Structures are given as C-alpha cells and as structure tokens.
Amino acid sequence: GPTSVMMVKNDWAERGGFEGWLDFDITEPTLGFVMKIKFSKPVSAINRPAHTKVVGHNEDGTEWMLTNTDDLLYMKPGDHIQIRFTADLAGNDHSGAPSATAVIIGLGNDPWSVPEQKSTCSAKYNYDDVMMKSIMFYEAQRSGKLPADNRIPWRGDSALGDQGDNGEDLTGGWYDAGDFVKFNFPMAWATVMLEWGFLSFKDAYASAGQTQHMCDSVKWPLDYLLKCYIPGDKADPDDDVLYAQ
C-alpha cells in the first residue's frame, strides 16, 4: 500500500514530545484501512491523530497501528491524504523527535493468500489443507504478545495491558467472534474440542505435517487460562481467584 516518511513539524524536545505529519498518495480504491507506523525509538502515546484512531502498539512502543475514522472511509486513486498527530516519547527521553515510516493497508483489497497444503492421502477432499487453515484461523485470533514465528502478517501485538485487580498478567488467549473480547468459557470449550480431535486423529495431523502447529495452537489459550487462576491461601480455598468472562 501507499507509504510515507514522517515529517517532523514541531519538535518539543524539552518536554519529550513532537508533532508529525504523514502524507500519502492513494493509488487504488480503498474502503477502510489500517495504518502501521514504525518509529526509530519508543513512543508512549499518539494524540489526536487526524482522520484516524489508535488501535494498539507493540510492547516497546516503536510500532503503532491506527485505523480510519468514518470521515475517511473511502478513498479513490489520485486522492492525497495527510495524517497529522502529536506524540509523546517514552520514559524521560528529551533527545528529540524520532524518524518514522508508515504504510496504509486497504481493508477492501487483501493481497495476502495462503497456498493450498499438498494432500498426502487419496481422499475426495484435501483434509490436509483443511487442518492447516483451521489452525491458522485460530492463530489469527491470538491476543497478547505474538511470537516471532507468527504466520499471520496482518496481525500484531494487542491488549498488552490486560491485567487483574492486583496487577496479575492476563495477556494472551483468543479473541471471540472476530472482536476484541476474550470469553473464557467459549475459549475453553473450543480448546477442548480441538484437543479431542487432535488426540483422536494424531496420525492424520502427523501425516499432514501439522502436529507442532496444533500443539502451539492449543497451548496459546491454555497458557492464558492458567494465568486466570490465582491460588490463594492453601488453608482457605475461598481465597482462590478465577478471572473469567
């Protein structure tokens, strides 16, 4: 998609902030978009971005994701847009504004595809491909800090601030129904069904080369669900805490 190098319009180094402008020339019809910004050093906040709103950022604040607001829903080839914003540097950094690059990814034009998995059996349908893409569907629902081997290129870290009443780490798990909510009971049920199918047909997963992917898939929600149980005083089970929705 269209790219831009940030122009620093104002640099308030003494207070650890700056104003940035991003200019994009639209080359194809775009119905909704996400914008990824990569800064050369950590940023703690993006304030009042024009025509967009912040979706999230990675753990150290160097990569941010924004999405369009309703006033910039449709763009056509030849359009020029400018996204202005102010931002704060992380920590006590007063060394001046970072450099940054940004890219717009149109949501109505998805060039990413998953090649068909080669079938290893003579069945009428390609079940190897079904297993592979079923696992990738759940990978796309991951919340939290994504691993280095993340296979979904349009997904990034998210909901890194999820925590319990006493600061317990509750990051991770799967989102539910394509939104940004984690429901523990549907997540637990889906995990059990996936485990059941895997244990019942281990040879098929092995033949399709999906054993490790499947193990990684179900480990993701299980690690999260374990975080949600906070043991209390062993003498009094009533002190145990279970976070759930």
The 8 nearest C-alpha neighbors of each residue, nearest first, counted from 0:
[[1, 104, 103, 102, 2, 105, 26, 25],
 [2, 0, 103, 102, 23, 25, 24, 3],
 [3, 1, 102, 101, 23, 0, 103, 4],
 [2, 4, 101, 100, 22, 21, 23, 5],
 [5, 3, 100, 99, 101, 6, 21, 2],
 [4, 6, 21, 99, 20, 100, 19, 3],
 [5, 7, 20, 19, 8, 4, 21, 98],
 [8, 6, 19, 9, 18, 5, 20, 10],
 [7, 9, 18, 19, 6, 20, 10, 17],
 [10, 8, 18, 17, 7, 11, 19, 96],
 [9, 11, 17, 12, 96, 95, 18, 16],
 [12, 10, 16, 17, 13, 14, 15, 9],
 [11, 13, 95, 93, 15, 14, 10, 94],
 [14, 12, 11, 93, 15, 16, 95, 94],
 [13, 15, 12, 11, 16, 93, 87, 92],
 [16, 14, 93, 12, 88, 13, 92, 87],
 [17, 15, 87, 11, 86, 88, 14, 12],
 [16, 18, 10, 11, 9, 86, 85, 96],
 [19, 17, 85, 9, 8, 84, 7, 86],
 [20, 18, 7, 84, 8, 6, 83, 5],
 [19, 21, 83, 6, 5, 82, 7, 84],
 [20, 22, 5, 82, 81, 3, 83, 6],
 [23, 21, 81, 3, 80, 82, 20, 24],
 [22, 24, 80, 79, 3, 1, 25, 2],
 [25, 23, 79, 78, 26, 1, 77, 80],
 [24, 26, 76, 78, 77, 27, 79, 23],
 [25, 27, 76, 77, 24, 28, 1, 75],
 [26, 28, 76, 25, 75, 29, 74, 77],
 [29, 27, 75, 76, 74, 30, 26, 73],
 [30, 28, 74, 105, 73, 107, 31, 27],
 [31, 29, 73, 107, 72, 106, 105, 74],
 [30, 32, 72, 106, 29, 105, 73, 67],
 [33, 31, 105, 106, 104, 66, 67, 103],
 [32, 34, 66, 104, 65, 103, 67, 105],
 [33, 35, 103, 65, 64, 102, 66, 104],
 [36, 34, 64, 101, 102, 63, 65, 103],
 [37, 35, 101, 63, 62, 100, 64, 38],
 [36, 38, 62, 99, 100, 61, 101, 63],
 [39, 37, 99, 61, 40, 98, 97, 62],
 [38, 40, 98, 97, 99, 61, 37, 41],
 [41, 39, 38, 61, 97, 42, 60, 98],
 [42, 40, 61, 60, 89, 59, 88, 43],
 [41, 43, 88, 89, 60, 87, 44, 61],
 [42, 44, 89, 88, 87, 60, 41, 45],
 [45, 43, 87, 86, 42, 46, 88, 89],
 [46, 44, 86, 85, 87, 84, 47, 48],
 [45, 47, 85, 86, 48, 84, 44, 87],
 [46, 48, 84, 49, 85, 45, 52, 83],
 [49, 47, 84, 51, 83, 46, 52, 50],
 [48, 50, 82, 83, 51, 47, 84, 81],
 [51, 49, 68, 67, 71, 48, 70, 82],
 [52, 50, 67, 68, 66, 49, 48, 65],
 [53, 51, 65, 66, 48, 67, 54, 68],
 [52, 54, 65, 55, 64, 66, 51, 45],
 [55, 53, 65, 64, 52, 66, 56, 63],
 [56, 54, 64, 53, 63, 157, 65, 57],
 [57, 55, 63, 62, 60, 64, 156, 58],
 [56, 58, 156, 60, 62, 59, 63, 61],
 [59, 57, 60, 56, 159, 156, 144, 61],
 [58, 60, 61, 57, 41, 62, 42, 56],
 [61, 59, 41, 42, 57, 62, 58, 56],
 [60, 62, 41, 38, 40, 59, 37, 42],
 [63, 61, 37, 56, 57, 36, 60, 38],
 [64, 62, 56, 36, 35, 55, 37, 57],
 [63, 65, 35, 55, 54, 34, 56, 53],
 [66, 64, 53, 54, 34, 52, 33, 51],
 [65, 67, 33, 51, 52, 32, 34, 53],
 [66, 68, 51, 32, 50, 71, 31, 52],
 [67, 69, 51, 50, 70, 71, 52, 72],
 [68, 70, 72, 71, 67, 50, 31, 51],
 [71, 69, 68, 72, 50, 67, 73, 51],
 [72, 70, 69, 68, 73, 67, 50, 74],
 [71, 73, 31, 69, 30, 70, 67, 68],
 [74, 72, 30, 29, 71, 31, 75, 28],
 [75, 73, 29, 28, 78, 30, 72, 76],
 [74, 76, 28, 78, 27, 77, 29, 25],
 [77, 75, 26, 27, 25, 78, 28, 74],
 [76, 78, 25, 26, 75, 79, 24, 27],
 [79, 77, 25, 76, 75, 24, 74, 80],
 [78, 80, 24, 23, 25, 77, 81, 22],
 [81, 79, 23, 22, 78, 82, 24, 25],
 [80, 82, 22, 21, 83, 23, 20, 79],
 [81, 83, 21, 49, 20, 22, 48, 80],
 [84, 82, 20, 49, 48, 19, 81, 21],
 [85, 83, 48, 19, 47, 18, 46, 49],
 [84, 86, 18, 46, 17, 45, 19, 47],
 [85, 87, 45, 44, 17, 46, 16, 18],
 [88, 86, 16, 44, 43, 42, 15, 89],
 [87, 89, 42, 15, 43, 16, 92, 41],
 [90, 88, 43, 42, 41, 92, 87, 91],
 [91, 89, 92, 88, 43, 15, 41, 42],
 [92, 90, 93, 89, 15, 88, 14, 94],
 [91, 93, 90, 94, 15, 88, 89, 95],
 [94, 92, 12, 15, 95, 13, 91, 14],
 [95, 93, 92, 12, 96, 15, 13, 97],
 [96, 94, 12, 93, 10, 97, 15, 11],
 [95, 97, 17, 10, 98, 12, 16, 94],
 [98, 96, 39, 40, 38, 99, 95, 41],
 [97, 99, 39, 38, 5, 96, 100, 4],
 [98, 100, 38, 5, 37, 4, 39, 97],
 [99, 101, 4, 37, 3, 36, 5, 38],
 [102, 100, 36, 3, 35, 2, 37, 4],
 [101, 103, 2, 35, 34, 1, 0, 3],
 [104, 102, 34, 0, 1, 33, 105, 2],
 [105, 103, 0, 33, 32, 34, 106, 102],
 [104, 106, 32, 29, 107, 108, 31, 103],
 [107, 105, 32, 31, 108, 30, 104, 109],
 [106, 108, 30, 105, 29, 109, 31, 32],
 [109, 107, 105, 106, 110, 29, 30, 104],
 [108, 110, 111, 107, 106, 105, 112, 104],
 [111, 109, 108, 112, 105, 107, 104, 106],
 [112, 110, 109, 113, 152, 153, 108, 151],
 [113, 111, 114, 110, 109, 115, 151, 152],
 [112, 114, 115, 111, 132, 116, 135, 131],
 [115, 113, 116, 112, 128, 117, 132, 111],
 [114, 116, 128, 117, 113, 118, 132, 131],
 [115, 117, 128, 127, 118, 114, 131, 125],
 [116, 118, 115, 119, 128, 127, 125, 207],
 [119, 117, 125, 127, 120, 116, 128, 126],
 [120, 118, 117, 207, 206, 127, 121, 125],
 [121, 119, 118, 122, 125, 127, 126, 206],
 [120, 122, 123, 119, 118, 124, 125, 126],
 [123, 121, 124, 120, 125, 126, 118, 119],
 [122, 124, 121, 125, 126, 120, 118, 127],
 [125, 123, 122, 126, 121, 118, 127, 129],
 [124, 126, 127, 118, 128, 129, 122, 123],
 [125, 127, 129, 128, 124, 130, 118, 122],
 [128, 126, 207, 130, 129, 125, 118, 116],
 [127, 129, 116, 131, 126, 130, 125, 115],
 [128, 130, 126, 132, 127, 131, 133, 125],
 [131, 129, 133, 127, 128, 132, 126, 134],
 [130, 132, 128, 134, 133, 129, 127, 135],
 [133, 131, 135, 134, 129, 130, 128, 136],
 [132, 134, 130, 136, 135, 131, 129, 137],
 [133, 135, 132, 136, 131, 137, 130, 138],
 [136, 134, 138, 132, 137, 133, 139, 131],
 [137, 135, 133, 139, 134, 138, 132, 140],
 [136, 138, 140, 139, 135, 134, 133, 141],
 [137, 139, 135, 140, 136, 141, 134, 216],
 [138, 140, 137, 136, 141, 151, 135, 154],
 [141, 139, 173, 174, 137, 138, 142, 136],
 [142, 140, 173, 138, 139, 172, 174, 143],
 [141, 143, 171, 172, 173, 157, 174, 158],
 [142, 144, 171, 157, 170, 159, 158, 156],
 [145, 143, 156, 146, 157, 159, 142, 171],
 [144, 146, 156, 143, 149, 147, 155, 141],
 [147, 145, 148, 149, 144, 156, 150, 143],
 [146, 148, 149, 145, 150, 144, 155, 156],
 [147, 149, 146, 150, 145, 151, 152, 215],
 [150, 148, 146, 147, 151, 145, 152, 138],
 [151, 149, 152, 148, 138, 135, 139, 154],
 [150, 152, 154, 153, 149, 139, 138, 135],
 [153, 151, 154, 150, 149, 155, 111, 139],
 [154, 152, 151, 155, 139, 111, 104, 150],
 [155, 153, 152, 151, 139, 156, 149, 145],
 [156, 154, 157, 153, 145, 57, 152, 56],
 [155, 157, 144, 57, 145, 143, 56, 142],
 [156, 158, 143, 159, 142, 55, 155, 144],
 [157, 159, 160, 143, 161, 142, 170, 156],
 [160, 158, 143, 157, 161, 170, 144, 58],
 [159, 161, 158, 162, 170, 169, 168, 157],
 [162, 160, 169, 170, 159, 158, 168, 163],
 [163, 161, 169, 168, 167, 166, 160, 164],
 [162, 164, 167, 166, 165, 169, 168, 161],
 [165, 163, 166, 162, 167, 242, 168, 161],
 [166, 164, 163, 167, 162, 168, 229, 169],
 [165, 167, 163, 162, 164, 168, 169, 161],
 [168, 166, 163, 162, 165, 169, 164, 226],
 [167, 169, 162, 170, 166, 161, 163, 226],
 [170, 168, 162, 161, 226, 167, 227, 163],
 [171, 169, 143, 161, 168, 159, 158, 223],
 [172, 170, 143, 142, 223, 169, 173, 141],
 [171, 173, 220, 223, 142, 219, 141, 174],
 [174, 172, 141, 140, 142, 181, 220, 175],
 [173, 175, 181, 140, 180, 179, 178, 142],
 [174, 176, 177, 181, 180, 178, 182, 173],
 [177, 175, 178, 174, 180, 179, 140, 181],
 [176, 178, 175, 174, 179, 140, 180, 139],
 [177, 179, 176, 180, 175, 174, 181, 140],
 [180, 178, 174, 181, 175, 177, 142, 176],
 [179, 181, 174, 175, 178, 182, 176, 173],
 [180, 182, 174, 175, 173, 183, 179, 172],
 [183, 181, 244, 184, 185, 186, 175, 180],
 [182, 184, 186, 243, 244, 185, 187, 181],
 [183, 185, 187, 186, 182, 188, 244, 243],
 [186, 184, 188, 187, 183, 182, 189, 175],
 [187, 185, 183, 189, 184, 188, 182, 190],
 [186, 188, 184, 190, 185, 189, 183, 191],
 [189, 187, 185, 191, 190, 186, 184, 192],
 [190, 188, 192, 186, 191, 187, 185, 193],
 [189, 191, 187, 193, 188, 192, 217, 194],
 [192, 190, 194, 188, 193, 189, 195, 187],
 [193, 191, 195, 189, 194, 190, 196, 188],
 [192, 194, 190, 196, 195, 191, 197, 189],
 [195, 193, 197, 191, 192, 196, 198, 190],
 [196, 194, 192, 198, 193, 197, 191, 199],
 [195, 197, 199, 193, 194, 198, 200, 192],
 [196, 198, 194, 200, 201, 195, 199, 193],
 [199, 197, 195, 201, 196, 200, 194, 193],
 [198, 200, 196, 197, 201, 195, 194, 202],
 [201, 199, 197, 203, 202, 198, 196, 204],
 [200, 202, 204, 197, 198, 203, 199, 205],
 [203, 201, 205, 204, 200, 206, 207, 199],
 [204, 202, 206, 205, 200, 201, 207, 127],
 [203, 205, 209, 207, 201, 210, 206, 202],
 [206, 204, 202, 208, 210, 203, 207, 209],
 [205, 207, 203, 208, 204, 202, 119, 209],
 [206, 208, 204, 127, 205, 209, 203, 119],
 [207, 209, 205, 206, 210, 204, 211, 212],
 [210, 208, 204, 212, 207, 211, 205, 213],
 [211, 209, 213, 205, 204, 212, 208, 214],
 [210, 212, 214, 213, 209, 215, 208, 216],
 [213, 211, 215, 209, 214, 210, 216, 134],
 [212, 214, 216, 210, 211, 215, 209, 217],
 [215, 213, 211, 216, 212, 217, 218, 210],
 [216, 214, 212, 218, 213, 217, 211, 219],
 [217, 215, 213, 214, 218, 219, 212, 134],
 [216, 218, 219, 214, 215, 220, 190, 213],
 [219, 217, 221, 215, 216, 220, 222, 214],
 [218, 220, 217, 222, 221, 216, 172, 215],
 [221, 219, 172, 223, 222, 218, 217, 224],
 [222, 220, 218, 224, 223, 219, 225, 217],
 [223, 221, 225, 220, 219, 224, 218, 226],
 [222, 224, 220, 172, 226, 171, 221, 225],
 [223, 225, 221, 227, 226, 222, 220, 228],
 [226, 224, 222, 227, 223, 228, 221, 229],
 [227, 225, 223, 224, 228, 169, 222, 168],
 [226, 228, 242, 224, 225, 241, 229, 169],
 [229, 227, 241, 226, 225, 240, 230, 242],
 [228, 230, 240, 239, 241, 227, 231, 226],
 [231, 229, 239, 228, 240, 232, 238, 233],
 [230, 232, 239, 238, 233, 229, 236, 240],
 [231, 233, 234, 235, 238, 236, 230, 239],
 [234, 232, 235, 231, 236, 230, 238, 239],
 [235, 233, 232, 236, 231, 238, 237, 239],
 [234, 236, 237, 232, 233, 238, 231, 239],
 [237, 235, 238, 239, 233, 234, 232, 231],
 [236, 238, 235, 239, 231, 240, 232, 234],
 [237, 239, 231, 236, 232, 235, 240, 230],
 [240, 238, 231, 230, 237, 236, 229, 241],
 [241, 239, 229, 228, 230, 238, 242, 231],
 [242, 240, 228, 227, 229, 243, 239, 230],
 [241, 243, 227, 240, 228, 244, 163, 229],
 [242, 244, 183, 241, 182, 227, 184, 181],
 [243, 182, 183, 181, 242, 184, 180, 185]]
